[in-house]
Every structure is written in C-alpha cells, then in structure tokens.
Amino acid sequence: MKLNKNFANLQESYLFSKIAKKVNSFTAENPNKKIIRLGIGDVTLPLVPVVIAAMQEAVAEMGDAKTFKGYGPEQGYSFLKENIQKYYKSRNINIVEREIFVSDGTKSDLGNILDLFDKENIALIPDPVYPVYVDTNRMAGRKIIFANATQENTFLPLPDRKVKADIIYLCSPNNPTGATYSKEQLKEWVEYALANHAIILYDAAYECFIQGKEIPRSIYEIEGAKECAIELCSFSKIAGFTGTRCAYIIVPEALIFDGMSCNKMWLRRQSTKSNGVSYIVQKGAAAVFTAAGEKQVQQNIAYYMENAKILANCMDALDIWYTGGQHSPYIWLKCPKFKDSWKFFDYLLEKANIVGTPGDGFGKNGKGYFRLTAFGDRENILEAVARLKKLVHNI
C-alpha cells in the first residue's frame, strides 16, 4: 500500500486555518480586545424569510408519510433545476435542465470535476488565486502553469497564445481580487480555449454582486462558450447558504472531447460518488429564485455592496491602490508601507484589531497585497474604517 505522495507538495496548512490560529492566539492573549473580522468571505446576514418558510414547509413534509422524501436524484430535484434554468433564462441564456447538477458546494465541485480529466492535462491557473484551484491539481499530481495577474493588468490576465494549456481556471468577479472580466476579455479566453481544444472552469460564485449589464455574469454570455466551458455557481453568496450548503454546476451537452461527453461523464460520476443535497435544503434554494426570494436576497446583496462602497471610499481617502468593491464584496488593496502582507496582517491585528487576508496566501503575485471583505455588520465596517484611517495615518 502506498499513499498519494502528491500531498507532500501542498502547504502544511490551509490559508484560513493559519489565519484562525493567529487570531485565536491573539484573542487568548488579549481577551478584552474587540476583533473586527474582515478576513474569511463568510456572510453574516441571516437567511431571508422566504427561504426559511420553504425549508420549514419541507421539514413538515418529511414528518408526514404522504409527503416524506427518501433518496433524491444525485443531480438534484427538478423543481430546483427548473428555477435555476429560469434564472439563466431571465438573462437570455438557455440552459437545458439536464445540464444542471446540484451539489453541496462549489469547492466540492472544483475538486470533484477533476475526475473527468486525464492527469497529463496541463492546468492554467491565475496567480493570485483561490487556493482550492491549485491544491486540488497538486493533489492529483497535475502540472500547473500560472497566468500572472498583476497590478499592471489590473489582476485580469489574458491568454498567451504561445502557452498551451488544457484546463483553464477563470473567476469573475474574482476571489480574491474582486476584479471583473469584460465581455471582450472573456471572448479572448473562449477563443483561446476553442483553438486549443481546452476547457474553461468558470467560477461564477460572485456573479450576483455585479452591478449593471455591461459586465457578464455568466461565461455563456460569450458565443462559443458552451463548446468549451463548465460554469460553477453557489447559493453561499447570493443567499447566505454558507452554513446550509448548496451549489450547482452547469456541464453543457456540447462539451465532447475524443468522442466522450463531459455531461454524461459527470452524471455517471455523481451517480456513483455523490449522495446529493438534502430535500429540505433544495426546497430552500428553489425559493431563492422566486419573485419574493429574488427581492429579499437582493436586499442583502445591496447591504453588502454598501459595505464594500464604504471600504472602497476609505481606500480612496487614504490614497491606497485597490481593485474590487464595485462589482464584488472584496477589496484587494496594496499594503501601505508594507512589502510583506503577512507582516501587514500581524500589524493590522495588533494595532487595529482587524483581521484581513494576506495576499501571499493566494500566490506569489499576492505578495504586498491584502484582501478585506464586505461581509460584515455595518457598525463593524464603519468602526473598521475609522481604525484603518487612524492606523494608516500613524504608519
């Protein structure tokens, strides 16, 4: 018996585990300090009323023999998939119901989708990036090429025609930088993927925060994308399901390589390896895309985006370079007077009792940058801004 030695190529601890240890240590030594947490991208507002009502109704159904539900379809119940289909249709995107697969989270899907691809494929991943993209490929022993995202290209790398890659990771609005691709920029990536017979894994977890129609919220707004892209999305951000867990992935039937259908492969994979998502949770998720549900979740999104605006205005006032904030709940800032973002993390925690996320944790191009999230209570956001202004003036 041999273990998977690729795990030895991973960092010793997950980024947010390291942050938690640092914060817990500081809190233990300073129990009376009020810590404002703007680090992990976890929502803070509760589930909206229409979702709670739907889940309570589902719980009651499970207590009645006439309406009790046992094992559900691994790919998700039709009532939820139909509502997701309508959500895309409202943006003039036609998705076939059997192309939609419900899951317990985008992070799970990002790891599990790699089952479809040969280990000899080369992954092209932006740097800085959400750590799961990198770690899941390293676990599989797959070769990784990094696309440099820098301040010079506003952290939005475009394809290099000289580079050959098979699996391309894109995230817009981006985590961690908050940067968003335009239709013209996404068109370049789709053209590159089609020319290289590559596949795009498009993480649209934050699409709900995009303001206006000029920025695409789905890769399928780009002609030809259904022949080269898989889209992943989540209820965690649009509806606050971080503690409830529900997501979906779209695998178009047009994705056929070497005579094999990615859609059929994913269906087979999920039927074999996934237990699906509970009926109760899916009933709550379906309520998100009703008229009442969309109105209520939009109120929460508007709350977070106002928080983002407050943080962005703070960066402007302090003359700190940043991206994000306009179409994203994240502010990606250049550390003032610090070249090492972990040192800035420690300084911010010690002097202002604010927790953020060091850019180094997202890749080498994150060195000297820092992420703040707008997922917080308004009072804490305002207090954090006051502390930041005082801190930066004292540096």
C-alpha positions as CSV (number, residue, x, y, z in Angstrom):
1,M,0.0,0.0,0.0
2,K,1.3,3.4,-1.0
3,L,0.0,6.8,-0.1
4,N,-0.6,9.7,-2.5
5,K,2.8,11.5,-2.2
6,N,1.4,14.5,-4.1
7,F,0.0,15.6,-0.8
8,A,3.6,16.4,0.3
9,N,3.6,19.1,-2.4
10,L,0.9,21.0,-0.5
11,Q,1.5,23.8,2.0
12,E,1.4,22.5,5.6
13,S,-1.9,24.2,6.4
14,Y,-4.8,25.7,4.5
15,L,-4.6,29.5,4.3
16,F,-7.6,30.2,6.5
17,S,-6.5,27.6,9.1
18,K,-3.3,29.6,9.5
19,I,-5.2,32.8,9.9
20,A,-7.5,31.2,12.5
21,K,-4.6,30.0,14.6
22,K,-3.0,33.5,14.6
23,V,-6.3,35.2,15.5
24,N,-7.1,32.6,18.3
25,S,-3.6,33.1,19.8
26,F,-4.0,36.9,19.8
27,T,-7.5,36.6,21.3
28,A,-6.3,34.3,24.1
29,E,-3.6,36.9,25.0
30,N,-6.0,39.9,24.6
31,P,-9.4,38.7,25.7
32,N,-10.8,42.2,26.1
33,K,-9.9,43.4,22.6
34,K,-12.8,43.7,20.1
35,I,-11.7,41.9,17.0
36,I,-13.3,43.0,13.7
37,R,-13.2,40.1,11.2
38,L,-12.9,41.1,7.6
39,G,-10.9,38.1,6.5
40,I,-12.9,34.9,5.5
41,G,-15.6,35.6,2.9
42,D,-18.4,34.3,5.1
43,V,-21.8,36.1,5.1
44,T,-23.3,37.5,8.3
45,L,-26.9,38.3,7.4
46,P,-29.4,35.5,8.1
47,L,-31.3,33.5,5.5
48,V,-34.2,35.5,4.1
49,P,-37.8,34.8,5.2
50,V,-39.0,33.1,2.0
51,V,-36.2,30.6,2.2
52,I,-36.9,29.9,5.9
53,A,-40.5,29.4,5.1
54,A,-39.8,27.0,2.3
55,M,-37.4,24.9,4.5
56,Q,-39.9,24.8,7.3
57,E,-42.5,23.6,4.9
58,A,-40.1,20.9,3.7
59,V,-39.4,19.8,7.3
60,A,-43.1,19.4,7.9
61,E,-43.4,17.3,4.7
62,M,-40.7,15.0,6.0
63,G,-42.8,14.4,9.1
64,D,-45.8,13.1,7.0
65,A,-45.8,9.7,5.4
66,K,-47.7,11.0,2.4
67,T,-45.1,13.7,1.6
68,F,-41.9,12.1,3.0
69,K,-38.9,12.0,0.7
70,G,-36.2,9.3,0.8
71,Y,-33.3,9.2,-1.5
72,G,-33.4,12.0,-4.0
73,P,-31.8,12.2,-7.5
74,E,-28.0,12.7,-7.3
75,Q,-28.1,15.5,-9.8
76,G,-30.8,17.5,-7.9
77,Y,-34.6,17.8,-7.8
78,S,-36.3,19.1,-11.0
79,F,-38.1,21.8,-9.0
80,L,-34.7,23.4,-8.2
81,K,-33.1,22.8,-11.5
82,E,-36.1,24.4,-13.3
83,N,-35.8,27.5,-11.1
84,I,-32.1,27.7,-11.9
85,Q,-33.0,27.3,-15.6
86,K,-35.4,30.3,-15.3
87,Y,-32.8,32.3,-13.5
88,Y,-30.5,32.0,-16.6
89,K,-33.4,32.5,-19.0
90,S,-34.1,35.9,-17.4
91,R,-30.6,36.8,-18.7
92,N,-31.3,35.4,-22.1
93,I,-29.2,32.3,-21.5
94,N,-30.7,29.0,-22.5
95,I,-29.6,26.1,-20.3
96,V,-31.1,22.6,-20.7
97,E,-32.3,21.1,-17.4
98,R,-30.2,18.0,-17.7
99,E,-27.1,20.2,-18.0
100,I,-27.6,21.5,-14.4
101,F,-26.3,19.5,-11.4
102,V,-27.0,20.4,-7.8
103,S,-24.2,19.9,-5.2
104,D,-23.2,20.8,-1.7
105,G,-20.8,23.5,-2.7
106,T,-18.6,25.0,-5.4
107,K,-15.4,24.0,-3.6
108,S,-16.5,20.4,-3.7
109,D,-17.3,20.7,-7.4
110,L,-14.0,22.3,-8.2
111,G,-12.2,19.3,-6.7
112,N,-14.6,16.6,-8.0
113,I,-14.7,17.9,-11.6
114,L,-11.1,16.9,-12.0
115,D,-12.2,13.3,-12.0
116,L,-13.2,13.9,-15.7
117,F,-9.7,14.9,-16.9
118,D,-6.5,13.0,-17.5
119,K,-3.7,13.7,-15.1
120,E,-1.5,14.5,-18.0
121,N,-3.5,17.6,-18.8
122,I,-1.9,20.9,-18.0
123,A,-3.8,23.4,-15.8
124,L,-3.6,27.1,-16.4
125,I,-4.4,29.0,-13.2
126,P,-4.2,32.7,-12.4
127,D,-1.9,33.9,-9.7
128,P,-3.1,35.2,-7.2
129,V,-5.9,32.7,-6.9
130,Y,-8.4,30.9,-4.7
131,P,-6.2,28.2,-3.1
132,V,-8.5,25.3,-4.0
133,Y,-7.7,25.6,-7.7
134,V,-4.1,25.0,-7.0
135,D,-4.3,22.4,-4.2
136,T,-6.8,20.1,-6.0
137,N,-4.5,19.9,-9.0
138,R,-1.4,19.3,-6.9
139,M,-3.2,16.5,-5.1
140,A,-3.7,14.9,-8.5
141,G,-0.1,15.5,-9.4
142,R,-1.1,17.6,-12.4
143,K,1.3,20.1,-14.0
144,I,0.3,23.7,-13.3
145,I,1.1,26.8,-15.4
146,F,0.4,30.2,-13.8
147,A,-1.0,33.2,-15.6
148,N,0.4,36.3,-14.0
149,A,-2.3,38.6,-12.5
150,T,-0.6,41.9,-11.5
151,Q,-1.4,45.5,-10.8
152,E,-0.2,46.3,-14.3
153,N,-3.0,44.2,-15.9
154,T,-5.5,45.1,-13.1
155,F,-5.2,41.5,-11.9
156,L,-7.0,40.3,-15.1
157,P,-4.6,38.2,-17.1
158,L,-5.4,37.4,-20.7
159,P,-4.4,34.3,-22.7
160,D,-0.8,34.0,-24.1
161,R,-1.1,32.3,-27.5
162,K,2.4,30.8,-27.0
163,V,1.3,28.9,-24.0
164,K,-0.5,25.5,-24.4
165,A,-2.9,24.6,-21.6
166,D,-5.8,22.1,-21.3
167,I,-7.8,23.2,-18.2
168,I,-8.2,26.9,-17.7
169,Y,-9.5,28.4,-14.4
170,L,-11.3,31.7,-14.5
171,C,-13.2,33.5,-11.7
172,S,-15.2,36.7,-12.2
173,P,-15.8,38.6,-10.1
174,N,-12.5,37.3,-8.9
175,N,-11.7,35.9,-5.5
176,P,-9.5,37.3,-4.0
177,T,-9.0,40.5,-6.1
178,G,-12.6,41.5,-6.8
179,A,-11.6,42.3,-10.4
180,T,-14.2,41.5,-13.2
181,Y,-13.6,40.5,-16.8
182,S,-15.4,42.4,-19.6
183,K,-17.2,40.6,-22.5
184,E,-14.3,41.4,-24.8
185,Q,-11.7,39.9,-22.4
186,L,-13.8,36.7,-21.8
187,K,-14.2,36.4,-25.6
188,E,-10.4,36.2,-25.8
189,W,-10.4,33.3,-23.4
190,V,-13.2,31.5,-25.1
191,E,-11.4,31.8,-28.5
192,Y,-8.2,30.6,-26.9
193,A,-9.9,27.5,-25.4
194,L,-11.6,26.7,-28.7
195,A,-8.4,27.0,-30.6
196,N,-6.5,24.8,-28.1
197,H,-9.3,22.2,-27.5
198,A,-9.1,23.2,-23.9
199,I,-11.8,23.5,-21.3
200,I,-12.6,26.5,-19.1
201,L,-13.7,26.0,-15.5
202,Y,-15.6,29.3,-14.8
203,D,-16.2,30.1,-11.2
204,A,-19.2,32.4,-11.1
205,A,-19.8,32.2,-7.3
206,Y,-19.9,36.0,-7.0
207,E,-21.9,36.8,-10.1
208,C,-24.8,38.2,-8.0
209,F,-22.7,41.2,-6.9
210,I,-22.2,42.5,-10.5
211,Q,-23.9,45.9,-10.9
212,G,-25.3,46.7,-14.3
213,K,-25.4,44.8,-17.5
214,E,-22.1,45.7,-19.1
215,I,-20.2,43.1,-17.1
216,P,-21.0,39.5,-18.0
217,R,-22.4,37.4,-15.1
218,S,-22.0,34.1,-17.0
219,I,-19.4,32.7,-19.4
220,Y,-22.3,31.6,-21.5
221,E,-23.0,35.2,-22.5
222,I,-20.0,34.7,-24.8
223,E,-20.6,33.0,-28.1
224,G,-19.0,29.5,-28.3
225,A,-18.6,29.1,-24.5
226,K,-20.9,26.1,-24.4
227,E,-18.4,24.2,-26.5
228,C,-15.5,24.9,-24.1
229,A,-16.7,25.9,-20.6
230,I,-18.2,24.5,-17.4
231,E,-19.7,27.0,-15.1
232,L,-19.8,26.7,-11.3
233,C,-22.0,28.7,-9.0
234,S,-23.2,28.7,-5.4
235,F,-26.0,29.7,-3.1
236,S,-23.5,30.7,-0.4
237,K,-23.1,34.3,-1.6
238,I,-26.4,35.1,-3.3
239,A,-28.5,33.7,-0.5
240,G,-26.2,33.2,2.5
241,F,-26.1,29.4,2.3
242,T,-22.6,29.1,3.8
243,G,-24.0,27.2,6.8
244,T,-26.6,25.4,4.7
245,R,-24.6,24.3,1.7
246,C,-26.0,24.2,-1.8
247,A,-24.5,25.0,-5.2
248,Y,-24.8,24.0,-8.8
249,I,-22.6,23.3,-11.8
250,I,-23.5,23.5,-15.5
251,V,-22.0,21.0,-17.8
252,P,-23.2,21.6,-21.4
253,E,-24.0,18.7,-23.6
254,A,-21.9,20.3,-26.3
255,L,-18.8,19.5,-24.4
256,I,-17.5,16.5,-26.3
257,F,-13.8,15.5,-26.4
258,D,-12.4,12.4,-28.1
259,G,-15.9,11.2,-28.6
260,M,-16.8,11.3,-24.9
261,S,-19.5,13.6,-23.4
262,C,-18.4,15.6,-20.3
263,N,-22.1,15.8,-19.4
264,K,-22.6,12.1,-19.4
265,M,-19.3,11.5,-17.6
266,W,-20.3,14.0,-14.8
267,L,-23.7,12.4,-14.5
268,R,-22.0,9.0,-14.1
269,R,-19.5,10.4,-11.6
270,Q,-22.2,12.0,-9.5
271,S,-24.4,8.9,-9.6
272,T,-21.5,6.9,-8.3
273,K,-19.8,9.2,-5.8
274,S,-22.3,11.7,-4.6
275,N,-25.3,11.4,-2.2
276,G,-26.8,14.7,-3.5
277,V,-28.2,17.5,-1.4
278,S,-31.0,17.1,1.1
279,Y,-34.6,17.8,0.0
280,I,-35.0,20.4,2.7
281,V,-32.0,22.4,1.6
282,Q,-33.0,22.2,-2.1
283,K,-36.5,23.5,-1.2
284,G,-34.9,26.5,0.4
285,A,-32.6,27.0,-2.6
286,A,-35.5,26.9,-5.0
287,A,-37.2,29.7,-3.1
288,V,-34.3,31.9,-3.8
289,F,-35.3,32.2,-7.5
290,T,-38.9,33.0,-6.9
291,A,-40.1,36.6,-7.3
292,A,-40.2,37.1,-3.5
293,G,-36.9,35.3,-3.0
294,E,-35.0,37.4,-5.5
295,K,-36.4,40.6,-4.0
296,Q,-35.3,39.6,-0.5
297,V,-31.8,38.3,-1.4
298,Q,-31.2,41.5,-3.4
299,Q,-31.7,43.5,-0.2
300,N,-29.0,41.5,1.5
301,I,-26.7,41.9,-1.5
302,A,-27.3,45.7,-1.6
303,Y,-26.4,45.8,2.1
304,Y,-23.0,44.0,1.5
305,M,-22.3,46.2,-1.6
306,E,-22.9,49.4,0.5
307,N,-20.3,48.0,3.0
308,A,-18.0,47.5,0.0
309,K,-18.6,51.1,-1.1
310,I,-17.7,52.3,2.4
311,L,-14.4,50.3,2.4
312,A,-13.6,51.5,-1.2
313,N,-14.2,55.1,-0.2
314,C,-11.8,54.6,2.7
315,M,-9.2,53.4,0.3
316,D,-9.8,56.4,-1.9
317,A,-9.5,58.8,1.1
318,L,-6.2,57.1,2.1
319,D,-4.9,57.1,-1.5
320,I,-4.4,53.3,-1.4
321,W,-4.4,51.4,-4.7
322,Y,-7.1,48.7,-4.8
323,T,-9.4,46.7,-7.1
324,G,-12.9,45.3,-6.3
325,G,-15.6,47.0,-4.3
326,Q,-17.7,48.0,-7.3
327,H,-18.9,44.6,-8.6
328,S,-17.5,42.5,-5.7
329,P,-17.7,42.2,-1.9
330,Y,-13.9,42.1,-1.8
331,I,-11.4,45.0,-1.6
332,W,-7.9,43.9,-2.8
333,L,-5.5,46.6,-1.7
334,K,-1.8,47.3,-1.9
335,C,-0.4,47.2,1.6
336,P,0.5,50.7,2.7
337,K,4.2,50.8,3.6
338,F,4.5,47.0,3.8
339,K,6.0,44.7,1.2
340,D,5.2,41.6,3.2
341,S,1.4,41.0,3.5
342,W,1.8,38.6,6.5
343,K,3.6,41.4,8.4
344,F,0.8,43.8,7.5
345,F,-1.6,41.2,8.7
346,D,0.2,41.0,12.1
347,Y,0.4,44.8,12.3
348,L,-3.3,45.3,11.5
349,L,-4.3,42.7,14.0
350,E,-2.1,44.0,16.8
351,K,-2.5,47.8,16.2
352,A,-6.1,48.0,14.9
353,N,-7.5,44.6,16.0
354,I,-8.8,44.0,12.4
355,V,-8.5,40.6,10.6
356,G,-7.9,40.5,6.9
357,T,-6.4,38.0,4.5
358,P,-2.7,38.3,3.4
359,G,-2.3,38.3,-0.4
360,D,0.7,35.9,-0.1
361,G,-1.8,33.2,0.8
362,F,-3.2,33.4,-2.7
363,G,0.1,33.1,-4.6
364,K,3.4,34.8,-5.2
365,N,1.8,37.8,-7.0
366,G,-0.3,38.4,-3.9
367,K,2.9,39.5,-2.0
368,G,2.4,43.0,-0.8
369,Y,-1.4,42.9,-1.3
370,F,-4.3,42.3,1.1
371,R,-7.9,41.3,1.0
372,L,-10.8,42.8,3.0
373,T,-14.3,41.5,2.8
374,A,-17.6,43.5,3.0
375,F,-19.4,40.6,4.6
376,G,-19.9,42.2,8.0
377,D,-22.2,44.2,10.2
378,R,-22.5,47.8,9.2
379,E,-21.4,49.1,12.6
380,N,-18.3,47.0,12.4
381,I,-17.5,48.1,8.9
382,L,-17.7,51.8,9.9
383,E,-15.6,51.1,13.0
384,A,-13.0,49.3,10.9
385,V,-12.8,52.2,8.5
386,A,-12.2,54.6,11.4
387,R,-9.5,52.3,12.8
388,L,-7.9,51.9,9.3
389,K,-7.7,55.7,8.8
390,K,-6.1,56.2,12.2
391,L,-3.7,53.4,11.6
392,V,-2.5,54.4,8.1
393,H,-2.0,58.0,9.2
394,N,0.2,56.7,12.0
395,I,2.4,54.4,9.8
